[in-house]
Amino acid sequence: MNVAKWVLLAVLALPILELAAFVAVAAAIGFGWALSLILGGSLCGAFILRHAGRARATRMRVAMEQGFVTALRTEASGGLTLLAGILLLIPGFITDVIACLLLVGELYRARAGAPRRHNDGVVDLAPEQWHQVPDPSLPDRRKDEHGH
């Protein structure tokens, strides 16, 4: 079986698996609490898509219109945030868990000090992650200032 068939099978099985997960959670904590968790997850997804997703979606759209493939690669983390928002918006515990894993990965990457890339090709580094290297093609100004 190729990948497309597995993806199609997973998409078709997802509603059944989500229903089974809802029944299991409702049996464990009660129907009202389970329904509240589902609604809360959907509200969180809407919030993420509204606030974080709008700017990223606009940057990705502009990059695709201008044909900047490298800009799309630098926006991969933004794409994961958008995917997490969409998965949270879909009612269900399985999609919510996958979305939370995506968001935790994004937060971990941001806290680890991974370089942030922008569409303009600039990479922002923390001060301890870089040091100045003299360019051998430029004259050494320290020697000229001291008269040597």
C-alpha positions in Angstrom: 0.0 0.0 0.0 1.3 3.4 -0.9 1.3 6.5 1.4 -1.8 8.0 -0.2 -3.9 4.9 0.6 -2.7 5.0 4.2 -3.5 8.6 4.6 -7.0 8.1 3.1 -7.6 5.1 5.4 -6.5 7.2 8.4 -8.8 10.1 7.4 -11.7 7.7 7.0 -11.0 6.0 10.3 -10.5 9.2 12.2 -14.2 9.9 13.0 -14.7 6.4 14.3 -11.6 6.6 16.4 -12.6 10.1 17.7 -16.0 8.8 18.7 -14.4 5.9 20.5 -12.0 8.2 22.3 -14.9 10.5 23.3 -16.9 7.6 24.7 -13.9 6.4 26.7 -13.2 9.9 28.1 -16.9 10.6 28.8 -17.1 7.2 30.7 -14.0 8.2 32.8 -14.8 11.8 33.6 -18.4 12.4 32.7 -20.2 13.5 29.5 -20.4 17.2 30.6 -16.6 17.5 31.3 -15.7 15.6 28.1 -17.9 17.9 26.0 -16.4 20.9 27.8 -12.9 19.7 26.9 -13.9 19.3 23.2 -15.4 22.8 23.1 -12.4 24.3 24.9 -10.0 22.7 22.4 -12.0 24.1 19.5 -12.0 27.6 21.1 -8.2 27.3 21.5 -7.9 26.4 17.9 -10.0 29.3 16.8 -7.8 31.6 19.0 -4.6 30.3 17.5 -5.8 30.6 14.0 -7.1 34.1 14.5 -4.1 35.6 16.3 -1.0 33.6 15.3 -2.3 32.2 12.1 -3.3 35.4 10.3 0.1 36.9 10.0 1.8 33.6 9.1 -0.8 32.8 6.5 -0.3 36.2 4.9 3.5 35.8 4.8 3.1 32.3 3.3 0.7 33.6 0.7 2.9 36.5 -0.3 5.9 34.1 -0.5 4.1 31.7 -2.7 2.8 34.5 -5.0 6.4 35.9 -5.3 7.9 32.4 -5.8 10.2 32.5 -2.8 10.7 28.8 -2.1 13.3 29.6 0.6 10.8 31.9 2.4 8.4 29.0 2.5 11.0 26.7 4.0 11.8 29.3 6.7 8.0 29.5 7.5 7.8 25.7 8.2 7.4 26.3 11.9 4.6 28.8 11.2 3.0 26.1 9.1 3.1 23.7 12.0 1.4 26.3 14.2 -1.3 26.7 11.6 -1.7 22.9 11.4 -2.0 22.7 15.2 -4.7 25.4 15.2 -6.7 23.6 12.5 -6.4 20.3 14.4 -7.5 21.9 17.6 -10.5 23.4 15.8 -11.6 19.9 14.7 -13.6 18.4 17.5 -12.0 15.4 19.0 -9.4 14.2 21.5 -7.0 12.5 19.1 -6.6 15.6 16.9 -6.3 17.7 20.1 -3.5 15.6 21.4 -1.6 15.7 18.0 -2.1 19.5 18.0 -0.8 19.9 21.5 2.3 17.8 20.6 2.9 20.2 17.6 2.6 23.2 19.9 4.8 21.8 22.6 7.4 21.1 19.9 7.2 24.7 18.7 7.5 26.1 22.3 10.4 23.9 23.0 12.2 25.0 19.8 11.5 28.6 20.7 12.8 28.2 24.3 15.9 26.3 23.1 17.1 29.4 21.4 16.8 28.1 17.9 17.7 30.8 15.3 14.6 32.6 14.0 14.4 33.1 10.3 12.5 35.8 8.5 11.4 36.2 4.9 14.1 38.8 4.4 16.9 36.2 4.9 18.0 37.6 8.2 18.7 35.1 11.0 18.3 36.4 14.5 20.8 34.9 17.0 21.1 35.4 20.7 24.2 37.4 21.7 26.0 34.3 23.1 25.5 32.4 19.8 27.8 34.6 17.6 31.1 36.4 17.7 32.7 38.9 15.3 35.3 37.5 12.9 37.6 39.9 11.2 37.5 40.1 7.4 41.0 39.5 6.0 40.2 41.6 2.9 39.6 44.8 5.0 42.4 46.8 6.4 43.0 46.4 10.2 41.8 49.8 11.6 43.3 49.1 15.0 46.8 49.4 13.6 45.9 52.6 11.8 44.4 54.3 14.8 47.5 53.8 17.0 49.9 54.9 14.3 51.5 51.5 13.7 
